[in-house]
Amino acid sequence: MGDDWSFVSAEGELPGFAKPMFIRPHHRTIYPHLFHRMRKPMVPKRLSRPIGRLTTVVHPFVVRYPRLAAAIRRWSPEHMMVPPHEALRGSPIVRSAPRAARATAA
């Protein structure tokens, strides 16, 4: 669920979207199963914040060149992008949720 918008269906359900998760070096203890198959180097934890600031500065310029942006994303050591079902193994990923909790009869 994002913090910007919420949509409600005619049936009163909140639709969900399994947005890819950005996994950074400091997430290693939370998602250790993702780090055994790393395809690219990760930035050391102590450099993660300064590199994050740098990418924020250069992002508006890099996105003007889609091929360059794609190459940088592929080899960027800053993060991994994984679908939620990979990061949250064994946890159900739902497509919608009720807008409010409903009382059940005992």
MOPAC internal coordinates of N, CA, C and O (Angstrom, degrees):
PM7 1SCF
backbone

  N    0.0000 0     0.00 0     0.00 0    0    0    0
  C    1.4498 1     0.00 0     0.00 0    1    0    0
  C    1.5182 1   107.83 1     0.00 0    2    1    0
  O    1.2310 1   120.07 1   -54.97 1    3    2    1
  N    1.2951 1   117.46 1   125.03 1    3    2    1
  C    1.4522 1   121.31 1   178.76 1    5    3    2
  C    1.5166 1   111.83 1   -81.19 1    6    5    3
  O    1.2310 1   120.79 1   -11.92 1    7    6    5
  N    1.2875 1   116.10 1   168.08 1    7    6    5
  C    1.4661 1   120.21 1   179.50 1    9    7    6
  C    1.5280 1   112.26 1   -98.17 1   10    9    7
  O    1.2310 1   119.96 1  -178.08 1   11   10    9
  N    1.3272 1   117.68 1     1.92 1   11   10    9
  C    1.4585 1   120.94 1  -176.70 1   13   11   10
  C    1.5284 1   113.18 1   -96.81 1   14   13   11
  O    1.2310 1   120.52 1   132.19 1   15   14   13
  N    1.3137 1   116.61 1   -47.81 1   15   14   13
  C    1.4596 1   121.59 1  -172.60 1   17   15   14
  C    1.5141 1   109.87 1  -137.06 1   18   17   15
  O    1.2310 1   121.31 1   -29.11 1   19   18   17
  N    1.2938 1   115.10 1   150.89 1   19   18   17
  C    1.4651 1   121.69 1   170.25 1   21   19   18
  C    1.5187 1   107.40 1  -134.78 1   22   21   19
  O    1.2310 1   121.19 1   -41.76 1   23   22   21
  N    1.3077 1   115.33 1   138.24 1   23   22   21
  C    1.4523 1   121.05 1   176.86 1   25   23   22
  C    1.5168 1   108.19 1  -117.64 1   26   25   23
  O    1.2310 1   120.74 1   -35.09 1   27   26   25
  N    1.3101 1   116.19 1   144.91 1   27   26   25
  C    1.4530 1   121.81 1   179.09 1   29   27   26
  C    1.5254 1   107.57 1  -124.23 1   30   29   27
  O    1.2310 1   121.00 1   -49.66 1   31   30   29
  N    1.3309 1   115.69 1   130.34 1   31   30   29
  C    1.4642 1   119.61 1   179.15 1   33   31   30
  C    1.5218 1   109.89 1   -76.78 1   34   33   31
  O    1.2310 1   120.76 1   -10.48 1   35   34   33
  N    1.3145 1   116.15 1   169.52 1   35   34   33
  C    1.4675 1   121.29 1   178.15 1   37   35   34
  C    1.5281 1   111.10 1   -60.94 1   38   37   35
  O    1.2310 1   120.32 1   154.22 1   39   38   37
  N    1.3223 1   116.99 1   -25.78 1   39   38   37
  C    1.4627 1   121.51 1   179.55 1   41   39   38
  C    1.5309 1   112.62 1   -86.01 1   42   41   39
  O    1.2310 1   120.04 1  -178.43 1   43   42   41
  N    1.3335 1   117.54 1     1.57 1   43   42   41
  C    1.4615 1   120.98 1   179.32 1   45   43   42
  C    1.5166 1   113.98 1    84.28 1   46   45   43
  O    1.2310 1   119.71 1  -159.93 1   47   46   45
  N    1.3234 1   118.15 1    20.07 1   47   46   45
  C    1.4577 1   122.71 1   179.65 1   49   47   46
  C    1.5274 1   110.22 1   -99.87 1   50   49   47
  O    1.2310 1   120.85 1   -32.18 1   51   50   49
  N    1.3207 1   115.97 1   147.82 1   51   50   49
  C    1.4610 1   122.06 1   172.83 1   53   51   50
  C    1.5165 1   107.82 1   -94.45 1   54   53   51
  O    1.2310 1   119.33 1   -67.78 1   55   54   53
  N    1.3392 1   118.88 1   112.22 1   55   54   53
  C    1.4629 1   119.91 1   179.38 1   57   55   54
  C    1.5312 1   110.21 1   -67.20 1   58   57   55
  O    1.2310 1   121.10 1   -34.72 1   59   58   57
  N    1.3152 1   115.50 1   145.28 1   59   58   57
  C    1.4602 1   120.46 1   178.99 1   61   59   58
  C    1.5154 1   111.03 1  -108.84 1   62   61   59
  O    1.2310 1   120.97 1   -17.85 1   63   62   61
  N    1.3136 1   115.74 1   162.15 1   63   62   61
  C    1.4586 1   122.29 1   177.07 1   65   63   62
  C    1.5188 1   107.24 1  -142.42 1   66   65   63
  O    1.2310 1   120.16 1   -58.88 1   67   66   65
  N    1.3013 1   117.30 1   121.12 1   67   66   65
  C    1.4611 1   122.26 1  -178.35 1   69   67   66
  C    1.5304 1   109.59 1   -81.11 1   70   69   67
  O    1.2310 1   120.88 1  -101.67 1   71   70   69
  N    1.3029 1   115.93 1    78.33 1   71   70   69
  C    1.4588 1   122.90 1  -178.35 1   73   71   70
  C    1.5330 1   110.21 1   -69.86 1   74   73   71
  O    1.2310 1   119.80 1   -42.36 1   75   74   73
  N    1.3363 1   117.98 1   137.64 1   75   74   73
  C    1.4645 1   119.75 1   177.68 1   77   75   74
  C    1.5294 1   110.98 1   -57.25 1   78   77   75
  O    1.2310 1   121.38 1   -34.08 1   79   78   77
  N    1.3167 1   114.96 1   145.92 1   79   78   77
  C    1.4632 1   120.69 1  -179.43 1   81   79   78
  C    1.5246 1   109.44 1  -100.40 1   82   81   79
  O    1.2310 1   120.56 1   -40.29 1   83   82   81
  N    1.3206 1   116.54 1   139.71 1   83   82   81
  C    1.4589 1   121.97 1   174.91 1   85   83   82
  C    1.5135 1   107.43 1   -92.47 1   86   85   83
  O    1.2310 1   120.51 1   -63.39 1   87   86   85
  N    1.3222 1   116.62 1   116.61 1   87   86   85
  C    1.4515 1   122.56 1  -179.16 1   89   87   86
  C    1.5287 1   107.71 1  -104.53 1   90   89   87
  O    1.2310 1   121.34 1   -55.43 1   91   90   89
  N    1.3041 1   115.04 1   124.57 1   91   90   89
  C    1.4688 1   121.43 1  -177.42 1   93   91   90
  C    1.5259 1   109.71 1  -113.08 1   94   93   91
  O    1.2310 1   119.82 1   -11.25 1   95   94   93
  N    1.3304 1   117.95 1   168.75 1   95   94   93
  C    1.4698 1   120.14 1  -176.41 1   97   95   94
  C    1.5290 1   114.35 1   -54.20 1   98   97   95
  O    1.2310 1   119.71 1   144.65 1   99   98   97
  N    1.3185 1   118.16 1   -35.35 1   99   98   97
  C    1.4571 1   119.49 1  -177.77 1  101   99   98
  C    1.5309 1   112.65 1   -73.76 1  102  101   99
  O    1.2310 1   119.62 1   175.89 1  103  102  101
  N    1.3305 1   118.33 1    -4.11 1  103  102  101
  C    1.4651 1   121.96 1   176.12 1  105  103  102
  C    1.5301 1   112.83 1   -88.88 1  106  105  103
  O    1.2310 1   120.23 1   179.97 1  107  106  105
  N    1.3228 1   117.17 1    -0.03 1  107  106  105
  C    1.4689 1   121.48 1  -175.91 1  109  107  106
  C    1.5299 1   112.26 1   -53.68 1  110  109  107
  O    1.2310 1   119.70 1   139.59 1  111  110  109
  N    1.3218 1   118.17 1   -40.41 1  111  110  109
  C    1.4652 1   119.99 1  -178.42 1  113  111  110
  C    1.5347 1   111.54 1   -73.84 1  114  113  111
  O    1.2310 1   119.84 1   154.70 1  115  114  113
  N    1.3289 1   117.91 1   -25.30 1  115  114  113
  C    1.4580 1   121.10 1  -179.22 1  117  115  114
  C    1.5278 1   110.92 1   -82.26 1  118  117  115
  O    1.2310 1   120.43 1   139.73 1  119  118  117
  N    1.3218 1   116.78 1   -40.27 1  119  118  117
  C    1.4679 1   122.19 1  -176.69 1  121  119  118
  C    1.5321 1   110.61 1  -124.25 1  122  121  119
  O    1.2310 1   119.11 1  -119.90 1  123  122  121
  N    1.3212 1   119.30 1    60.10 1  123  122  121
  C    1.4701 1   119.80 1  -175.51 1  125  123  122
  C    1.5331 1   112.99 1   -60.61 1  126  125  123
  O    1.2310 1   119.85 1   151.13 1  127  126  125
  N    1.3250 1   117.89 1   -28.87 1  127  126  125
  C    1.4653 1   121.40 1  -178.70 1  129  127  126
  C    1.5319 1   112.56 1   -65.64 1  130  129  127
  O    1.2310 1   119.56 1   161.45 1  131  130  129
  N    1.3179 1   118.45 1   -18.55 1  131  130  129
  C    1.4620 1   120.71 1   179.62 1  133  131  130
  C    1.5256 1   112.17 1   -82.98 1  134  133  131
  O    1.2310 1   120.16 1   159.36 1  135  134  133
  N    1.3136 1   117.31 1   -20.64 1  135  134  133
  C    1.4563 1   120.11 1  -172.52 1  137  135  134
  C    1.5276 1   113.88 1   -89.67 1  138  137  135
  O    1.2310 1   119.59 1   168.98 1  139  138  137
  N    1.3116 1   118.38 1   -11.02 1  139  138  137
  C    1.4580 1   119.26 1   179.47 1  141  139  138
  C    1.5205 1   112.35 1   -74.77 1  142  141  139
  O    1.2310 1   119.69 1   159.66 1  143  142  141
  N    1.3052 1   118.19 1   -20.34 1  143  142  141
  C    1.4744 1   122.27 1  -176.76 1  145  143  142
  C    1.5243 1   112.50 1  -111.95 1  146  145  143
  O    1.2310 1   120.23 1  -154.21 1  147  146  145
  N    1.3070 1   117.17 1    25.79 1  147  146  145
  C    1.4676 1   119.69 1  -175.19 1  149  147  146
  C    1.5244 1   110.96 1   -57.77 1  150  149  147
  O    1.2310 1   121.48 1   -45.43 1  151  150  149
  N    1.3237 1   114.78 1   134.57 1  151  150  149
  C    1.4589 1   121.65 1   179.90 1  153  151  150
  C    1.5253 1   111.80 1  -100.51 1  154  153  151
  O    1.2310 1   121.03 1   164.58 1  155  154  153
  N    1.3002 1   115.63 1   -15.42 1  155  154  153
  C    1.4596 1   119.22 1  -179.19 1  157  155  154
  C    1.5214 1   108.16 1  -141.49 1  158  157  155
  O    1.2310 1   120.38 1   -21.95 1  159  158  157
  N    1.3267 1   116.87 1   158.05 1  159  158  157
  C    1.4660 1   118.80 1  -177.68 1  161  159  158
  C    1.5276 1   111.75 1   -69.67 1  162  161  159
  O    1.2310 1   120.80 1   -31.82 1  163  162  161
  N    1.2982 1   116.07 1   148.18 1  163  162  161
  C    1.4616 1   121.49 1   175.50 1  165  163  162
  C    1.5257 1   107.86 1  -102.21 1  166  165  163
  O    1.2310 1   120.97 1   -31.87 1  167  166  165
  N    1.3021 1   115.75 1   148.13 1  167  166  165
  C    1.4583 1   121.53 1   176.79 1  169  167  166
  C    1.5302 1   107.97 1   -68.75 1  170  169  167
  O    1.2310 1   119.77 1   -40.59 1  171  170  169
  N    1.3285 1   118.05 1   139.41 1  171  170  169
  C    1.4638 1   118.69 1   174.46 1  173  171  170
  C    1.5312 1   110.01 1   -57.87 1  174  173  171
  O    1.2310 1   120.71 1   -33.43 1  175  174  173
  N    1.3049 1   116.24 1   146.57 1  175  174  173
  C    1.4574 1   121.66 1  -174.53 1  177  175  174
  C    1.5330 1   112.18 1   -52.26 1  178  177  175
  O    1.2310 1   119.99 1   139.20 1  179  178  177
  N    1.3139 1   117.62 1   -40.80 1  179  178  177
  C    1.4738 1   120.81 1  -176.72 1  181  179  178
  C    1.5293 1   112.79 1   -67.79 1  182  181  179
  O    1.2310 1   120.24 1   160.62 1  183  182  181
  N    1.3462 1   117.14 1   -19.38 1  183  182  181
  C    1.4701 1   120.46 1   179.41 1  185  183  182
  C    1.5241 1   112.76 1  -100.10 1  186  185  183
  O    1.2310 1   120.42 1   175.04 1  187  186  185
  N    1.3089 1   116.80 1    -4.96 1  187  186  185
  C    1.4626 1   120.57 1  -175.50 1  189  187  186
  C    1.5296 1   112.66 1   -59.17 1  190  189  187
  O    1.2310 1   120.07 1   134.38 1  191  190  189
  N    1.3099 1   117.47 1   -45.62 1  191  190  189
  C    1.4679 1   120.39 1  -177.93 1  193  191  190
  C    1.5333 1   112.13 1   -66.66 1  194  193  191
  O    1.2310 1   118.83 1   131.36 1  195  194  193
  N    1.3580 1   119.83 1   -48.64 1  195  194  193
  C    1.4702 1   118.52 1   178.94 1  197  195  194
  C    1.5301 1   113.00 1   -61.83 1  198  197  195
  O    1.2310 1   120.08 1   142.39 1  199  198  197
  N    1.3134 1   117.45 1   -37.61 1  199  198  197
  C    1.4573 1   119.50 1   179.22 1  201  199  198
  C    1.5244 1   109.97 1   -70.09 1  202  201  199
  O    1.2310 1   120.24 1   144.90 1  203  202  201
  N    1.3230 1   117.15 1   -35.10 1  203  202  201
  C    1.4586 1   120.58 1   175.32 1  205  203  202
  C    1.5179 1   111.58 1   -60.00 1  206  205  203
  O    1.2310 1   120.78 1   139.00 1  207  206  205
  N    1.3241 1   116.12 1   -41.00 1  207  206  205
  C    1.4777 1   119.92 1   177.58 1  209  207  206
  C    1.5288 1   110.79 1   -65.08 1  210  209  207
  O    1.2310 1   120.95 1   137.90 1  211  210  209
  N    1.3295 1   115.79 1   -42.10 1  211  210  209
  C    1.4595 1   120.04 1   179.70 1  213  211  210
  C    1.5230 1   110.74 1   -62.33 1  214  213  211
  O    1.2310 1   119.85 1   135.99 1  215  214  213
  N    1.3111 1   117.89 1   -44.01 1  215  214  213
  C    1.4630 1   119.71 1  -179.72 1  217  215  214
  C    1.5216 1   111.59 1   -64.72 1  218  217  215
  O    1.2310 1   120.24 1   147.71 1  219  218  217
  N    1.3212 1   117.14 1   -32.29 1  219  218  217
  C    1.4665 1   120.22 1   176.60 1  221  219  218
  C    1.5255 1   110.55 1   -64.21 1  222  221  219
  O    1.2310 1   120.57 1   142.06 1  223  222  221
  N    1.3163 1   116.51 1   -37.94 1  223  222  221
  C    1.4698 1   121.06 1  -179.20 1  225  223  222
  C    1.5264 1   111.22 1   -71.01 1  226  225  223
  O    1.2310 1   119.86 1   136.16 1  227  226  225
  N    1.3366 1   117.87 1   -43.84 1  227  226  225
  C    1.4703 1   119.96 1  -174.69 1  229  227  226
  C    1.5314 1   113.67 1   -84.70 1  230  229  227
  O    1.2310 1   120.12 1   163.11 1  231  230  229
  N    1.3174 1   117.38 1   -16.89 1  231  230  229
  C    1.4701 1   120.87 1  -176.54 1  233  231  230
  C    1.5309 1   114.01 1   -51.59 1  234  233  231
  O    1.2310 1   118.74 1   131.36 1  235  234  233
  N    1.3401 1   120.00 1   -48.64 1  235  234  233
  C    1.4718 1   119.15 1  -178.93 1  237  235  234
  C    1.5247 1   114.00 1   -58.96 1  238  237  235
  O    1.2310 1   119.80 1   153.26 1  239  238  237
  N    1.3183 1   117.99 1   -26.74 1  239  238  237
  C    1.4637 1   121.41 1  -179.52 1  241  239  238
  C    1.5303 1   110.92 1   -84.54 1  242  241  239
  O    1.2310 1   120.79 1   138.61 1  243  242  241
  N    1.3390 1   116.09 1   -41.39 1  243  242  241
  C    1.4619 1   120.42 1  -176.81 1  245  243  242
  C    1.5272 1   111.65 1   -66.91 1  246  245  243
  O    1.2310 1   119.49 1   142.37 1  247  246  245
  N    1.3194 1   118.58 1   -37.63 1  247  246  245
  C    1.4695 1   120.25 1  -176.66 1  249  247  246
  C    1.5293 1   112.99 1   -67.47 1  250  249  247
  O    1.2310 1   119.99 1   167.23 1  251  250  249
  N    1.3034 1   117.62 1   -12.77 1  251  250  249
  C    1.4714 1   120.60 1   175.81 1  253  251  250
  C    1.5232 1   111.50 1   -69.87 1  254  253  251
  O    1.2310 1   120.84 1   161.69 1  255  254  253
  N    1.3284 1   116.00 1   -18.31 1  255  254  253
  C    1.4643 1   121.93 1  -177.66 1  257  255  254
  C    1.5355 1   107.94 1  -121.19 1  258  257  255
  O    1.2310 1   119.91 1   -89.03 1  259  258  257
  N    1.3187 1   117.77 1    90.97 1  259  258  257
  C    1.4656 1   121.23 1  -173.17 1  261  259  258
  C    1.5307 1   115.25 1   -55.88 1  262  261  259
  O    1.2310 1   120.00 1   141.22 1  263  262  261
  N    1.3212 1   117.61 1   -38.78 1  263  262  261
  C    1.4699 1   119.10 1   179.99 1  265  263  262
  C    1.5163 1   110.94 1   -67.95 1  266  265  263
  O    1.2310 1   120.38 1   139.83 1  267  266  265
  N    1.3172 1   116.88 1   -40.17 1  267  266  265
  C    1.4652 1   120.62 1   176.72 1  269  267  266
  C    1.5305 1   109.83 1   -64.59 1  270  269  267
  O    1.2310 1   120.40 1   136.16 1  271  270  269
  N    1.3234 1   116.85 1   -43.84 1  271  270  269
  C    1.4667 1   120.91 1   179.73 1  273  271  270
  C    1.5279 1   110.68 1   -60.47 1  274  273  271
  O    1.2310 1   120.17 1   138.37 1  275  274  273
  N    1.3246 1   117.29 1   -41.63 1  275  274  273
  C    1.4665 1   120.80 1   179.73 1  277  275  274
  C    1.5296 1   111.00 1   -64.24 1  278  277  275
  O    1.2310 1   120.46 1   137.38 1  279  278  277
  N    1.3261 1   116.72 1   -42.62 1  279  278  277
  C    1.4701 1   120.57 1   179.16 1  281  279  278
  C    1.5269 1   111.03 1   -64.44 1  282  281  279
  O    1.2310 1   120.68 1   137.14 1  283  282  281
  N    1.2985 1   116.30 1   -42.86 1  283  282  281
  C    1.4651 1   119.73 1   179.95 1  285  283  282
  C    1.5231 1   110.55 1   -64.97 1  286  285  283
  O    1.2310 1   120.28 1   137.73 1  287  286  285
  N    1.3376 1   117.07 1   -42.27 1  287  286  285
  C    1.4709 1   119.77 1   178.57 1  289  287  286
  C    1.5219 1   111.14 1   -61.19 1  290  289  287
  O    1.2310 1   121.26 1   140.85 1  291  290  289
  N    1.3124 1   115.19 1   -39.15 1  291  290  289
  C    1.4673 1   119.14 1  -178.06 1  293  291  290
  C    1.5240 1   111.86 1   -65.23 1  294  293  291
  O    1.2310 1   119.91 1   141.03 1  295  294  293
  N    1.3221 1   117.78 1   -38.97 1  295  294  293
  C    1.4560 1   121.06 1  -174.33 1  297  295  294
  C    1.5170 1   114.21 1  -107.40 1  298  297  295
  O    1.2310 1   120.01 1   179.60 1  299  298  297
  N    1.3153 1   117.58 1    -0.40 1  299  298  297
  C    1.4599 1   120.91 1   179.70 1  301  299  298
  C    1.5176 1   110.77 1   -60.70 1  302  301  299
  O    1.2310 1   120.03 1   -51.68 1  303  302  301
  N    1.3151 1   117.54 1   128.32 1  303  302  301
  C    1.4648 1   119.41 1   178.81 1  305  303  302
  C    1.5214 1   112.55 1   -84.16 1  306  305  303
  O    1.2310 1   119.81 1  -178.39 1  307  306  305
  N    1.3049 1   117.97 1     1.61 1  307  306  305
  C    1.4565 1   121.16 1  -171.95 1  309  307  306
  C    1.5214 1   114.28 1   -70.12 1  310  309  307
  O    1.2310 1   119.60 1   141.74 1  311  310  309
  N    1.3164 1   118.36 1   -38.26 1  311  310  309
  C    1.4616 1   120.37 1  -172.90 1  313  311  310
  C    1.5212 1   111.70 1  -158.67 1  314  313  311
  O    1.2310 1   121.59 1   -10.20 1  315  314  313
  N    1.3233 1   114.56 1   169.80 1  315  314  313
  C    1.4642 1   122.08 1   170.11 1  317  315  314
  C    1.5224 1   106.13 1  -117.74 1  318  317  315
  O    1.2310 1   120.33 1   -32.11 1  319  318  317
  N    1.3052 1   116.98 1   147.89 1  319  318  317
  C    1.4614 1   121.20 1   171.85 1  321  319  318
  C    1.5180 1   106.73 1  -111.57 1  322  321  319
  O    1.2310 1   120.73 1   -55.72 1  323  322  321
  N    1.3271 1   116.22 1   124.28 1  323  322  321
  C    1.4658 1   120.16 1   179.90 1  325  323  322
  C    1.5172 1   109.37 1  -133.55 1  326  325  323
  O    1.2310 1   120.34 1   -31.41 1  327  326  325
  N    1.3271 1   116.95 1   148.59 1  327  326  325
  C    1.4606 1   118.94 1   175.77 1  329  327  326
  C    1.5328 1   109.53 1   -69.70 1  330  329  327
  O    1.2310 1   119.81 1   -30.11 1  331  330  329
  N    1.3217 1   117.96 1   149.89 1  331  330  329
  C    1.4685 1   120.88 1  -177.36 1  333  331  330
  C    1.5250 1   114.09 1   -55.59 1  334  333  331
  O    1.2310 1   119.82 1   144.34 1  335  334  333
  N    1.3418 1   117.95 1   -35.66 1  335  334  333
  C    1.4673 1   118.28 1  -178.41 1  337  335  334
  C    1.5217 1   112.32 1   -65.29 1  338  337  335
  O    1.2310 1   119.56 1   156.37 1  339  338  337
  N    1.3459 1   118.45 1   -23.63 1  339  338  337
  C    1.4695 1   121.28 1   175.45 1  341  339  338
  C    1.5264 1   110.33 1   -78.60 1  342  341  339
  O    1.2310 1   120.42 1   136.22 1  343  342  341
  N    1.3125 1   116.80 1   -43.78 1  343  342  341
  C    1.4614 1   120.73 1  -177.84 1  345  343  342
  C    1.5258 1   111.53 1   -70.49 1  346  345  343
  O    1.2310 1   120.69 1   141.24 1  347  346  345
  N    1.3175 1   116.29 1   -38.76 1  347  346  345
  C    1.4621 1   121.89 1  -175.11 1  349  347  346
  C    1.5239 1   110.45 1  -107.29 1  350  349  347
  O    1.2310 1   120.59 1  -126.06 1  351  350  349
  N    1.3232 1   116.47 1    53.94 1  351  350  349
  C    1.4692 1   121.54 1  -176.99 1  353  351  350
  C    1.5247 1   111.36 1   -50.36 1  354  353  351
  O    1.2310 1   121.24 1   -45.14 1  355  354  353
  N    1.3037 1   115.23 1   134.86 1  355  354  353
  C    1.4499 1   120.58 1   176.86 1  357  355  354
  C    1.5165 1   114.84 1    81.71 1  358  357  355
  O    1.2310 1   120.01 1   173.58 1  359  358  357
  N    1.3158 1   117.59 1    -6.42 1  359  358  357
  C    1.4629 1   120.88 1   177.88 1  361  359  358
  C    1.5219 1   108.77 1   -96.63 1  362  361  359
  O    1.2310 1   120.33 1   -44.71 1  363  362  361
  N    1.3346 1   116.98 1   135.29 1  363  362  361
  C    1.4643 1   117.86 1   179.29 1  365  363  362
  C    1.5274 1   111.38 1   -69.94 1  366  365  363
  O    1.2310 1   120.95 1   -41.60 1  367  366  365
  N    1.3024 1   115.79 1   138.40 1  367  366  365
  C    1.4645 1   122.42 1   175.13 1  369  367  366
  C    1.5246 1   105.20 1  -109.00 1  370  369  367
  O    1.2310 1   120.27 1   -64.10 1  371  370  369
  N    1.3101 1   117.09 1   115.90 1  371  370  369
  C    1.4595 1   121.14 1  -175.43 1  373  371  370
  C    1.5230 1   111.13 1   -98.04 1  374  373  371
  O    1.2310 1   120.88 1   -24.11 1  375  374  373
  N    1.3120 1   115.92 1   155.89 1  375  374  373
  C    1.4662 1   121.75 1   178.77 1  377  375  374
  C    1.5196 1   112.10 1   -92.59 1  378  377  375
  O    1.2310 1   120.52 1   162.39 1  379  378  377
  N    1.3382 1   116.61 1   -17.61 1  379  378  377
  C    1.4579 1   120.27 1   177.50 1  381  379  378
  C    1.5249 1   108.72 1  -159.13 1  382  381  379
  O    1.2310 1   121.38 1   -16.40 1  383  382  381
  N    1.3295 1   114.96 1   163.60 1  383  382  381
  C    1.4664 1   121.04 1   179.67 1  385  383  382
  C    1.5199 1   108.07 1  -142.95 1  386  385  383
  O    1.2310 1   120.22 1   -29.05 1  387  386  385
  N    1.3410 1   117.18 1   150.95 1  387  386  385
  C    1.4639 1   118.76 1   177.67 1  389  387  386
  C    1.5246 1   110.47 1   -64.31 1  390  389  387
  O    1.2310 1   120.88 1   -34.47 1  391  390  389
  N    1.2992 1   115.92 1   145.53 1  391  390  389
  C    1.4574 1   121.73 1  -179.13 1  393  391  390
  C    1.5173 1   111.38 1   -65.66 1  394  393  391
  O    1.2310 1   120.07 1   146.94 1  395  394  393
  N    1.3190 1   117.46 1   -33.06 1  395  394  393
  C    1.4632 1   121.81 1  -179.82 1  397  395  394
  C    1.5240 1   108.68 1  -140.76 1  398  397  395
  O    1.2310 1   120.85 1   -27.10 1  399  398  397
  N    1.3198 1   115.99 1   152.90 1  399  398  397
  C    1.4644 1   120.03 1   176.34 1  401  399  398
  C    1.5175 1   109.05 1   -68.97 1  402  401  399
  O    1.2310 1   120.94 1   -38.86 1  403  402  401
  N    1.2836 1   115.80 1   141.14 1  403  402  401
  C    1.4529 1   121.23 1   179.61 1  405  403  402
  C    1.5290 1   109.97 1  -107.53 1  406  405  403
  O    1.2310 1   120.74 1   -41.48 1  407  406  405
  N    1.3083 1   116.18 1   138.52 1  407  406  405
  C    1.4638 1   120.59 1   176.83 1  409  407  406
  C    1.5226 1   109.24 1   -74.05 1  410  409  407
  O    1.2310 1   120.77 1   -39.18 1  411  410  409
  N    1.3234 1   116.13 1   140.82 1  411  410  409
  C    1.4580 1   119.74 1   177.41 1  413  411  410
  C    1.5093 1   109.89 1  -112.23 1  414  413  411
  O    1.2310 1   120.83 1   -31.62 1  415  414  413
  N    1.2997 1   116.02 1   148.38 1  415  414  413
  C    1.4737 1   120.59 1   179.80 1  417  415  414
  C    1.5113 1   109.18 1   -74.90 1  418  417  415
  O    1.2310 1   120.83 1   -41.62 1  419  418  417
  N    1.3175 1   116.02 1   138.38 1  419  418  417
  C    1.4698 1   120.96 1  -178.10 1  421  419  418
  C    1.4983 1   111.83 1   -83.40 1  422  421  419
  O    1.2310 1   120.10 1   180.00 1  423  422  421

